[in-house]
Amino acid sequence: MSESKIKYLVFLEFIDEAELFLREYQEKIVAVRRQFKIITFHPTVTAFFRRNQIEVVECFHLAPTESHRRILTKVEECVQDIRVNCRLTDAQGVDGIYVENLFHSVFQMFAQWFYQIEIVGNAIRKFSPAEIICVGELSPK
């Protein structure tokens, strides 16, 4: 699946991450533009880079049908495990609705996490980066 080897692979979801990344790496991007592959998880981040005339790959390009099948299968397995082992009952003895409402939120959360994991894995396999750049501070000031 390796399309081309690149030196730097970057994943950005939020605009503040994109701004920080651009401040820290703008000179390097200008010097060696083709060595960077920037994957965006949100349209506002994509638009930010396009306004700055920097090419990005939107994450959905890294999620073929098979990826969606794997994600949904795994999410359903996790939710089913929780459904079997979770019981929430109120003082009046009502229990089914609470669990079902919980599953809606849990399903969405797991789907988002597994989607991002799938994108990261697919991007690493496709681009074979030498380095993955993590944007942000590792310790508070």
Secondary structure, 3 states (H helix, E strand, C coil): CCCCCCCEEEEECCHHHHHHHHHHHHHHHHHCHHHEEEEECCHHHHHHHHHCCCCCEEHHHHCCHHHHHHHHHHHHHHHHHHHHHCCCCCCCCCCHHHHHHHHHHHHHHHHHHHHHHHHHHHHHHHHCCCEEECCCCCCCC
